[in-house]
């Protein structure tokens, strides 16, 4: 859609307005502008690490960039000279996953967190009196209180005394530099660190309606820059959690598990809130620059935007709302007395809309409809519909909005990317709210439900569509297709019933169960571990020491281990109830009671979705807001590219090649039109708007050819679906894939399993 205009205005007009009214807002709007995004190209490459670069962060002034790597070094780069200032040997025993400057310390202090479960504080002044080749310094503070990998650090603007660390052990800890500067090693006689701010070792939820029971292995956290009391965390389930630090209980020890504290809000796209058995989880969560929105990046999924302040509005949903999304309630009444299609905008009054805008929207809808008829350029036709619905929904009449919703639903069903059917169902229900007698809305809803495997509901909508238009041949064929699917599903169910076959769990389910009861819960009794398992019984013998916490020789950095996995399926001659002893039976009963007494919370639904990239290979992949206004969204990808979207419409702005294999980290400069990226490569790439010719989506020396962009995204979508839906997917390989032997010891390939 190269002919579409951009919503951030003309940059020349902004420049002129700055000369007349030099406001701070103009500078913010010019930092990451569409005309600059279209000229982004690789300007420089920092070389100095000897391993994957897993962490990037700018200092508050933008004069320094700090990076952490698999080589256990933290490098500090000078932005103006593009040179390496310091390379600090941290002595971490495993890969560094996070590092940050401590605010208000003149950039003298920085912290690092790593796969050895340690958090360390360093003072750069200790390096300045040493020789150039002596880069090992003793940390000013060392915290050993985590039991699993530390994946993310957070600092509070203006606070030089405290840092927060999120770990896969299910805890978020608060380290105050004014207190003890070190803590004893785990397991020592005096190990009693009272630093647990969030205890989420019983915090993971399989679905919105389920009580939290499993370990929430934390992958990311962030503190709002505008309201520092707000804390956002994400981990091994699909729900991001927002906490108010002022309402949390006092710091505690990790010796006794605590129930998870209540959070201010859950964030999760509605269509992901009921998928408790998949291996979807969050890899990154972050606040927008103004603190009003949050961005969630999922492994095996897309990037989603949420509204922080819409907790009691239309964006909040409960478990019942998920079922209502596919509901056919009161539809016969609606058909018998169809309401008139309103020409009044949703806010209740007419707006003085620009005639040119309305005309442009009508043209875009026609472009989308023509693409649907011809079956070509489906991706760009969806973007045309997004432009109308996401940027100008209140500028157009309801009739045109209804037509665009139905057209976009049909295009999504034709494209069939991951969760496109769910998005189409949303559009169809919104179209029904405008016109309850819409044939298209009911027909496409039946198609969406059929693709989702909800054939009974699909038949209801198809019947209604036939009632609305009995002469339409397509709906007759659709009803026959749905009936065949229903018959096939019924036959398959009968075969399973007659055969007495027990339900088989996928390998990803098994790994999720194993992770939920891993080394961080060794102090639990057998009955406690059984209580946190799923309801289905499965005999599982798994022994592994390949995780960072287990199997590590304390006298070396090497990793040793073996994997033994035996799965015993419960057969006809061994009914499931006979495999459960009295203790586990009581546990199952207790579990059922817990589920009955649990009062499900609500969650905030998605505001927008950003698609095209692939996130399945790493657990450190970031999605970030670009610029101080956060008008653009960027994410790394497993194909070595990084993607930029317009936040307002989800329109794909740019695809750039940032790595030979995987781009993980994306950090925008605090003030300049500059972005730093890193990934599997040992280098850090600096991007700025230096391209001689602007280009949309692709083109230039650092991007794929325009004709290959949609093909590239198609491959990424196939990877997303294949990785999470195939029981024998690469999930096991990600967890246990090993790099080449070195000195007779195993070395985990953290860049792809991290």
C-alpha positions in Angstrom: 0.0 0.0 0.0 2.7 2.4 -1.0 0.0 5.0 -2.1 -1.2 5.4 1.5 -0.2 8.5 3.4 1.3 8.4 6.8 -0.4 9.6 10.0 2.5 11.5 11.6 2.2 14.3 9.1 4.7 15.9 6.7 8.2 16.3 8.2 8.8 19.6 6.4 5.8 21.1 8.1 7.1 19.9 11.4 10.5 21.5 10.8 8.8 24.7 9.8 6.6 24.6 12.9 9.6 24.0 15.1 11.3 27.2 13.8 8.1 29.1 14.7 7.2 27.3 17.9 10.2 25.3 19.3 8.2 22.9 21.5 9.3 19.7 23.1 6.5 17.9 21.4 7.7 18.8 17.9 11.1 17.3 18.7 9.5 14.1 19.9 7.4 13.8 16.8 10.5 14.3 14.6 12.6 11.7 16.3 11.1 8.6 14.7 9.1 9.9 11.7 7.7 7.9 8.8 10.0 9.7 6.4 13.0 8.7 8.5 11.8 5.2 9.0 11.7 4.8 5.3 15.4 5.7 5.0 16.7 3.5 7.8 19.9 1.6 6.9 22.8 0.1 8.7 25.2 2.9 9.6 27.7 1.1 11.8 28.6 -2.3 13.3 30.1 -2.6 16.8 32.6 -5.5 17.0 34.0 -6.7 20.3 32.0 -9.6 21.7 32.8 -13.2 21.1 29.3 -14.6 21.5 25.7 -13.9 20.9 24.7 -10.4 22.1 21.6 -11.0 24.4 21.2 -7.6 26.0 21.3 -3.9 24.9 20.5 -0.7 26.8 21.2 3.0 26.4 22.1 5.3 29.3 19.6 8.1 30.0 21.6 10.7 28.0 22.1 8.4 25.0 25.8 8.9 25.1 26.6 5.2 26.0 25.3 1.8 24.9 25.8 -1.2 27.2 25.7 -4.8 25.9 25.8 -8.3 27.5 26.8 -11.4 25.7 27.3 -15.2 25.9 31.0 -14.5 26.3 30.2 -13.3 29.9 31.4 -9.8 29.1 29.7 -6.5 29.4 30.8 -4.0 26.8 30.3 -0.2 27.0 30.3 1.7 23.7 30.7 5.4 23.1 27.8 6.6 20.9 29.5 9.7 19.4 32.8 8.1 18.5 31.3 4.6 17.7 34.1 3.0 19.7 34.4 0.5 22.5 35.2 2.2 25.8 35.2 -0.8 28.3 35.0 -4.5 28.0 34.3 -5.9 31.5 35.0 -9.5 32.4 32.1 -10.1 34.8 33.1 -13.7 35.8 29.5 -14.8 35.3 29.5 -18.6 34.9 26.9 -18.5 32.1 25.4 -16.3 29.4 24.5 -12.8 30.3 20.9 -12.1 29.5 20.4 -8.6 30.8 22.4 -5.5 31.8 21.5 -1.9 32.6 23.1 1.3 33.8 22.0 2.3 37.3 20.2 5.7 37.1 21.6 8.8 38.7 25.1 7.4 39.1 26.9 9.3 36.3 26.9 6.0 34.5 29.6 4.7 36.9 27.4 1.7 38.1 25.9 -1.0 36.0 24.2 -4.3 36.8 24.1 -7.6 35.0 22.0 -10.8 35.3 22.9 -14.2 33.8 22.2 -17.8 33.3 24.1 -18.6 36.5 21.2 -17.2 38.4 23.4 -14.3 39.7 22.9 -10.5 39.7 26.1 -8.4 40.0 26.8 -4.7 40.5 29.9 -3.2 39.0 31.6 0.2 39.4 33.5 1.4 36.3 35.8 3.6 38.3 37.7 0.4 39.4 38.7 -0.1 35.7 40.2 3.3 35.0 43.4 2.8 37.1 44.2 -0.6 35.4 46.0 -1.6 32.3 44.1 -1.8 29.0 44.3 -5.6 29.0 43.1 -6.0 32.6 39.3 -6.0 32.3 38.3 -8.2 35.2 37.0 -6.3 38.2 35.5 -7.5 41.4 31.7 -6.7 41.6 30.7 -4.2 44.2 27.7 -6.4 45.1 26.8 -10.0 44.2 23.4 -11.5 44.7 23.1 -15.3 44.6 19.5 -15.6 45.8 17.9 -16.7 42.6 17.9 -20.5 41.8 17.4 -20.3 38.0 18.4 -18.0 35.2 17.9 -14.3 35.5 16.3 -13.1 32.3 15.5 -9.4 32.9 16.5 -6.5 35.0 14.5 -3.3 35.7 15.5 0.0 37.2 13.5 3.0 38.3 14.1 6.4 36.7 15.8 8.6 39.3 16.5 5.8 41.8 20.2 4.9 42.2 19.7 2.5 45.0 17.5 -0.3 43.8 17.4 -2.9 41.0 14.8 -5.5 40.3 15.5 -9.0 38.8 13.1 -11.4 37.1 14.1 -15.1 37.1 12.8 -18.4 35.8 12.6 -19.6 39.4 9.3 -17.8 39.6 10.4 -14.8 41.8 11.0 -11.2 41.1 13.5 -9.8 43.7 14.3 -6.3 44.9 18.0 -5.6 45.5 18.7 -2.5 47.6 22.3 -1.4 47.4 22.0 0.4 50.7 21.6 -2.8 52.5 23.8 -5.9 52.4 26.1 -5.8 49.4 26.2 -9.5 48.9 24.2 -12.6 49.9 25.5 -16.1 50.8 25.4 -18.9 48.2 22.2 -20.9 47.9 22.2 -23.8 50.3 24.5 -22.3 52.9 23.7 -22.3 56.6 23.0 -18.6 56.7 21.1 -18.3 53.4 18.2 -16.0 54.3 17.8 -13.3 51.7 14.6 -11.4 52.3 14.4 -9.9 48.8 11.4 -11.5 47.2 9.0 -8.8 46.0 6.8 -11.1 43.8 6.5 -14.8 44.6 4.9 -16.4 41.5 6.1 -20.0 42.1 2.4 -20.8 42.3 1.4 -18.1 39.8 1.0 -19.5 36.3 -2.4 -20.0 34.9 -3.4 -22.5 32.2 -6.5 -20.4 31.3 -8.3 -17.4 32.5 -10.8 -19.4 34.4 -8.2 -21.6 36.1 -6.6 -20.8 39.5 -2.8 -20.1 39.3 -0.9 -23.2 40.3 2.2 -23.8 38.3 5.5 -22.0 38.5 5.5 -18.8 36.4 9.0 -18.8 35.0 9.6 -15.0 34.6 11.0 -14.0 31.2 10.6 -10.2 31.3 9.7 -7.2 33.5 9.4 -3.5 33.2 8.7 -0.4 35.3 6.7 2.5 34.0 8.7 5.6 33.4 5.8 7.9 34.1 4.3 6.0 37.1 7.2 4.0 38.6 5.0 2.3 41.1 3.5 0.2 38.3 5.4 -3.0 37.6 4.7 -5.3 34.6 5.9 -8.9 34.4 5.5 -11.7 31.9 6.6 -15.3 31.8 5.8 -18.9 31.0 2.0 -18.5 30.5 0.0 -16.2 28.2 -0.9 -13.6 30.8 1.1 -10.4 31.5 0.5 -9.0 35.0 0.4 -5.4 36.1 1.2 -4.8 39.8 1.2 -1.7 42.0 4.3 -1.9 44.1 2.6 0.2 46.8 0.0 -2.6 47.3 2.4 -5.5 47.4 3.2 -7.3 50.7 6.6 -6.7 52.4 9.7 -8.4 51.1 10.0 -12.0 52.0 12.3 -15.0 52.0 12.1 -17.7 49.3 12.2 -20.5 51.9 8.4 -20.7 52.0 6.2 -20.4 49.0 3.7 -17.6 49.2 0.4 -17.4 47.3 0.7 -15.0 44.3 -0.4 -11.5 45.3 -3.4 -10.0 43.5 -2.5 -7.9 40.4 -4.0 -4.7 39.2 -4.7 -6.2 35.7 -4.1 -9.2 33.6 -3.3 -8.6 29.9 -3.9 -11.3 27.3 -5.6 -11.4 23.9 -9.0 -13.0 24.3 -8.3 -15.8 21.8 -5.2 -16.8 23.8 -6.8 -16.8 27.2 -8.3 -20.4 26.9 -5.3 -22.1 25.4 -3.9 -23.6 28.5 -2.3 -26.6 26.9 -0.1 -25.0 24.4 3.4 -23.9 25.0 2.7 -20.2 24.2 4.5 -17.8 26.6 5.7 -14.3 26.8 9.3 -13.4 25.9 9.1 -9.6 26.4 6.8 -7.0 28.0 7.3 -3.3 28.1 5.4 0.0 28.8 5.0 2.7 26.2 7.0 5.9 26.7 3.9 7.6 28.2 3.0 4.6 30.3 -0.5 4.4 28.8 0.0 1.2 26.8 1.9 -2.1 27.1 3.4 -4.3 24.4 3.5 -8.1 24.6 5.7 -10.3 22.5 4.8 -14.0 22.5 6.9 -17.1 21.7 5.0 -19.0 19.0 2.7 -16.0 18.4 2.5 -12.3 17.4 3.1 -9.0 19.0 0.1 -7.4 20.8 -0.7 -3.9 22.0 -2.8 -3.3 25.1 -4.3 -0.3 26.9 -3.3 0.1 30.5 -6.2 2.4 31.6 -9.1 0.5 29.9 -9.6 -1.9 32.8 -13.4 -1.3 33.1 -14.2 -0.4 29.5 -14.9 -2.4 26.4 -11.4 -3.9 26.3 -11.9 -5.9 29.5 -13.4 -9.4 29.3 -14.2 -12.4 31.5 -14.3 -16.1 30.9 -17.9 -15.8 29.7 -17.1 -13.2 27.1 -14.8 -15.7 25.4 -17.7 -18.0 24.8 -19.9 -15.1 23.8 -17.5 -14.2 21.0 -18.9 -17.3 19.1 -22.4 -17.0 20.5 -25.5 -17.2 18.3 -27.8 -15.8 21.0 -31.0 -13.9 19.9 -30.1 -14.2 16.3 -33.5 -15.4 15.1 -35.1 -12.3 16.8 -32.6 -10.1 15.1 -33.4 -11.6 11.7 -37.2 -11.3 12.1 -37.0 -7.6 13.0 -33.7 -6.3 11.6 -32.7 -2.9 12.8 -31.9 0.0 10.5 -28.2 0.4 9.7 -27.2 3.5 11.6 -25.4 6.4 9.9 -24.4 7.9 13.2 -20.8 7.3 14.5 -20.3 5.2 17.6 -19.7 8.2 19.8 -23.3 9.3 19.3 -22.9 12.5 17.3 -21.9 13.4 13.8 -18.5 14.7 13.1 -17.4 17.2 10.6 -15.4 14.7 8.6 -13.2 15.5 5.7 -14.8 14.6 2.4 -11.4 13.6 1.1 -10.9 11.2 4.0 -14.3 9.6 3.4 -13.6 9.2 -0.3 -10.2 7.7 0.4 -11.8 5.2 2.8 -14.4 4.2 0.2 -11.6 3.7 -2.4 -9.6 1.5 0.0 -12.6 -0.7 0.7 -13.1 -1.1 -3.0 -9.4 -2.1 -3.4 -9.9 -4.6 -0.6 -13.0 -6.1 -2.2 -11.4 -6.3 -5.6 -8.4 -8.1 -4.1 -10.8 -10.5 -2.4 -12.6 -11.3 -5.7 -9.3 -11.7 -7.6 -7.6 -13.6 -4.8 -4.4 -11.5 -5.1 -2.4 -9.2 -2.9 -4.4 -10.4 0.2 -1.8 -9.1 2.7 -2.0 -5.5 1.3 -5.7 -5.7 1.0 -5.9 -6.4 4.7 -3.7 -3.4 5.4 -6.0 -1.3 3.3 -8.9 -2.5 5.5 -6.8 -1.8 8.6 -6.3 1.7 7.4 -10.0 2.3 7.2 -11.0 0.6 10.5 -8.1 1.5 12.7 -7.4 5.0 11.5 -10.8 6.3 10.3 -13.5 4.2 12.0 -15.2 7.3 13.5 -14.9 9.3 10.3 -17.0 7.0 8.2 -20.7 5.9 8.3 -21.7 2.6 9.7 -22.7 1.2 6.4 -19.1 1.6 5.0 -17.7 0.3 8.3 -19.9 -2.8 8.1 -18.8 -3.4 4.5 -15.1 -3.1 5.5 -15.5 -5.4 8.5 -17.0 -8.1 6.3 -14.4 -7.7 3.6 -11.5 -7.8 6.1 -13.0 -11.0 7.7 -13.2 -12.7 4.3 -9.6 -11.7 3.5 -8.3 -13.0 6.9 -10.1 -16.3 6.2 -8.4 -16.5 2.8 -4.9 -15.7 4.2 -5.1 -18.2 7.0 -2.2 -17.0 9.0 -2.1 -17.9 12.7 -5.2 -16.7 14.5 -6.6 -15.0 11.4 -9.8 -17.0 11.9 -10.1 -15.5 15.4 -9.6 -12.0 14.1 -12.2 -12.7 11.4 -14.7 -13.8 14.0 -14.2 -10.5 15.9 -14.9 -8.6 12.7 -18.1 -10.6 11.9 -19.5 -10.0 15.4 -18.8 -6.3 15.1 -20.5 -6.3 11.7 -23.5 -8.1 13.2 -23.8 -5.3 15.8 -24.1 -2.8 13.0 -26.5 -4.9 10.9 -28.0 -8.0 12.6 -29.5 -9.1 9.2 -26.2 -9.1 7.4 -25.8 -12.2 5.2 -22.0 -11.6 4.8 -21.5 -11.3 8.5 -23.2 -14.7 9.2 -21.6 -16.4 6.2 -18.1 -15.4 7.1 -18.7 -16.2 10.8 -19.7 -19.7 9.8 -16.4 -20.0 7.8 -14.4 -18.7 10.7 -15.9 -21.1 13.2 -15.4 -24.0 10.8 -11.8 -23.1 10.5 -11.6 -23.0 14.3 -13.1 -26.5 14.5 -16.4 -25.2 16.1 -18.6 -26.9 13.6 -21.8 -26.9 15.7 -21.7 -23.1 16.1 -20.6 -22.8 12.5 -23.8 -24.6 11.4 -26.0 -22.3 13.4 -24.5 -19.2 11.6 -24.7 -21.0 8.3 -28.4 -21.8 8.8 -29.0 -18.2 9.7 -27.2 -17.1 6.5 -29.3 -19.4 4.4 -32.4 -18.0 6.0 -31.3 -14.6 5.0 -30.4 -15.5 1.4 -31.9 -18.9 0.4 -30.9 -18.7 -3.2 -27.2 -18.3 -2.6 -25.3 -21.4 -3.8 -22.3 -20.7 -1.7 -24.1 -21.0 1.6 -25.7 -24.3 0.5 -22.3 -25.7 -0.2 -21.0 -24.3 3.1 -23.7 -26.0 5.1 -22.9 -29.3 3.4 -19.2 -28.9 4.2 -19.9 -28.2 7.8 -22.3 -31.2 8.1 -19.5 -33.4 6.7 -17.1 -32.1 9.2 -19.6 -32.7 12.0 -20.1 -36.3 10.8 -16.4 -36.9 10.6 -15.9 -35.5 14.1 -18.7 -37.7 15.5 -17.3 -40.8 13.8 -13.9 -40.1 15.3 -15.3 -39.6 18.7 -17.2 -42.9 18.5 -14.0 -44.7 17.5 -12.2 -43.3 20.4 -15.0 -44.3 22.8 -15.2 -47.8 21.4 -11.4 -48.2 21.5 -11.2 -47.0 25.1 -8.1 -44.9 24.2 -6.8 -42.6 26.9 -6.1 -39.0 26.0 -2.5 -38.5 24.9 -0.6 -35.4 26.0 1.6 -33.7 23.5 5.4 -33.4 24.1 5.0 -29.7 24.7 2.4 -30.4 27.4 4.9 -32.8 29.1 7.7 -30.3 29.0 5.4 -27.7 30.4 4.5 -30.0 33.3 8.2 -30.9 33.8 9.2 -27.2 33.9 6.4 -26.4 36.4 7.9 -28.9 38.9 11.6 -28.5 38.1 14.6 -27.7 40.3 13.2 -24.6 41.8 10.6 -26.7 43.7 12.8 -29.5 44.9 11.8 -28.6 48.5 8.2 -29.5 47.8 6.8 -32.8 49.0 5.5 -35.4 46.6 1.9 -34.5 47.4 2.5 -30.8 46.8 4.0 -31.6 43.4 1.1 -33.8 42.5 -1.3 -31.1 43.4 0.3 -28.7 40.9 0.1 -31.3 38.1 -2.7 -31.4 35.5 -5.8 -33.5 36.0 -4.8 -36.2 33.5 -2.5 -38.9 34.9 0.6 -39.7 33.0 3.6 -41.8 34.1 6.6 -39.7 33.3 10.2 -40.5 34.1 12.4 -37.5 33.1 15.9 -37.0 34.2 17.9 -34.1 32.9 20.8 -32.0 34.1 21.0 -29.8 31.0 19.3 -26.8 32.6 21.5 -24.0 33.8 20.7 -24.7 37.5 21.3 -28.4 37.4 24.3 -30.3 36.3 26.7 -27.5 36.5 30.1 -28.3 37.9 30.7 -25.7 40.6 34.4 -25.8 39.9 34.1 -25.0 36.2 31.8 -23.3 33.6 31.1 -26.5 31.8 27.7 -28.2 31.6 27.3 -31.9 31.9 24.2 -33.9 31.6 22.0 -36.6 30.0 18.4 -36.9 29.1 16.2 -39.9 29.8 12.6 -39.6 28.8 10.1 -42.5 29.2 6.4 -41.9 28.5 4.0 -44.7 29.5 0.6 -44.3 27.9 -2.4 -45.6 29.9 -3.9 -48.4 27.8 -7.1 -50.3 27.7 -6.0 -52.8 30.2 -4.8 -50.1 32.7 -7.6 -47.6 33.2 -6.6 -44.2 34.3 -8.4 -44.4 37.7 -6.4 -47.5 38.6 -3.1 -45.7 38.2 -3.9 -43.1 40.8 -3.2 -43.9 44.4 -5.3 -42.7 47.4 -3.0 -39.7 47.9 -3.3 -38.5 44.3 -7.1 -39.2 44.3 -7.4 -36.9 47.3 -5.2 -34.4 45.5 -7.4 -34.5 42.4 -10.5 -34.0 44.5 -8.8 -31.1 46.3 -7.8 -29.7 42.9 -11.3 -29.8 41.8 -12.5 -28.1 44.9 -9.9 -25.4 44.4 -11.2 -24.9 40.9 -14.8 -24.7 42.1 -14.1 -22.1 44.7 -11.8 -20.0 42.6 -13.3 -16.7 41.4 -11.8 -16.0 37.9 -10.5 -12.6 37.3 -11.0 -10.5 34.2 -8.3 -9.5 31.7 -7.7 -6.7 29.2 -8.0 -7.7 25.6 -5.8 -6.7 22.7 -5.9 -3.3 21.1 -3.9 -4.2 18.0 -1.9 -7.1 16.5 1.4 -6.9 14.6 2.2 -9.8 12.3 4.9 -10.9 9.8 7.8 -11.8 12.0 8.7 -15.2 13.6 9.3 -15.7 17.3 9.9 -19.4 18.2 13.7 -19.8 18.6 14.6 -17.7 21.7 13.1 -16.6 24.9 14.8 -13.1 24.9 13.2 -11.7 21.7 12.1 -8.2 22.3 9.3 -6.0 20.9 9.9 -2.3 21.5 8.3 1.1 21.0 10.4 3.4 18.8 10.8 7.0 19.7 9.7 9.1 22.7 6.1 9.1 21.4 6.1 5.4 20.6 4.3 5.8 17.3 6.1 2.8 15.8 6.6 -0.8 16.9 9.6 -3.0 16.2 10.4 -6.6 16.8 13.2 -9.0 16.0 12.6 -12.2 14.1 14.0 -15.7 13.7 14.7 -15.2 10.0 17.5 -12.6 10.7 15.2 -9.7 10.0 13.7 -7.0 12.1 10.2 -5.6 11.5 8.8 -2.1 12.0 5.0 -1.4 12.1 2.9 1.7 12.4 1.4 1.5 15.9 -2.0 3.0 15.0 -2.9 0.7 12.1 -0.5 -2.2 12.3 0.8 -1.3 8.8 4.1 -2.9 8.0 6.6 -0.1 7.5 10.0 -1.7 7.1 11.7 -5.1 7.0 15.5 -4.9 7.5 18.2 -7.6 7.6 19.9 -7.4 11.0 21.5 -10.7 11.5 22.8 -13.9 9.9 20.3 -16.0 11.9 18.1 -14.3 14.6 17.5 -10.7 15.7 16.6 -10.6 19.5 17.2 -7.1 20.9 16.0 -3.8 19.6 16.6 -0.6 21.5 15.8 2.9 20.2 18.1 5.8 21.1 16.6 8.1 23.7 16.6 11.2 21.5 18.1 10.5 18.0 16.6 8.7 15.0 18.9 5.7 15.7 18.1 2.1 16.6 20.5 -0.6 17.9 19.9 -4.3 17.2 21.6 -7.5 18.1 21.1 -11.3 18.0 22.9 -14.5 17.3 25.8 -12.6 15.6 28.7 -11.4 17.8 28.1 -7.8 16.6 25.8 -4.9 17.3 24.3 -3.0 14.4 23.5 0.7 14.5 20.7 1.9 12.2 20.0 5.5 11.2 18.1 7.2 8.3 21.0 7.4 5.9 19.6 5.7 2.8 19.7 7.9 -0.3 16.3 6.8 -1.4 13.3 6.2 0.9 11.6 2.8 0.5 8.4 1.3 2.0 8.6 -2.1 3.7 11.7 -3.3 1.9 14.4 -2.3 -0.5 17.9 -0.9 0.0 21.1 -2.6 1.0 19.7 -3.9 4.3 16.3 -5.3 3.3 14.8 -8.0 1.3 13.6 -7.4 -2.3 10.0 -6.0 -2.4 8.7 -9.1 -4.2 10.0 -11.4 -1.5 8.5 -9.7 1.6 5.1 -11.5 1.5 6.8 -14.8 0.8 9.2 -14.2 3.7 6.2 -13.6 6.0 4.4 -16.6 4.7 7.4 -18.8 5.7 7.4 -17.2 9.1 3.8 -18.0 9.7 4.3 -21.6 8.7 7.1 -21.7 11.3 4.8 -20.3 14.0 2.1 -22.8 13.4 4.4 -25.8 12.9 6.5 -25.1 16.0 3.6 -25.0 18.5 1.0 -27.2 17.0 3.2 -30.2 16.2 3.6 -32.4 19.3 7.1 -33.5 18.1 8.1 -29.9 17.3 11.4 -28.3 17.9 10.4 -27.5 21.4 12.5 -30.5 22.7 15.4 -29.4 20.4 15.2 -25.9 21.8 15.5 -27.2 25.3 18.2 -29.8 24.8 20.0 -28.8 21.6 23.7 -28.8 22.1 26.5 -27.0 20.4 29.6 -28.8 19.3 31.7 -30.6 21.9 34.6 -28.5 23.3 37.2 -29.9 25.6 35.0 -32.9 26.3 32.3 -30.8 27.8 28.8 -29.9 26.7 28.1 -26.2 26.1 24.5 -25.2 25.7 23.6 -23.2 22.6 21.9 -20.5 24.6 21.2 -18.3 21.7 18.6 -20.7 20.4 17.3 -22.2 23.6 17.4 -19.1 25.7 
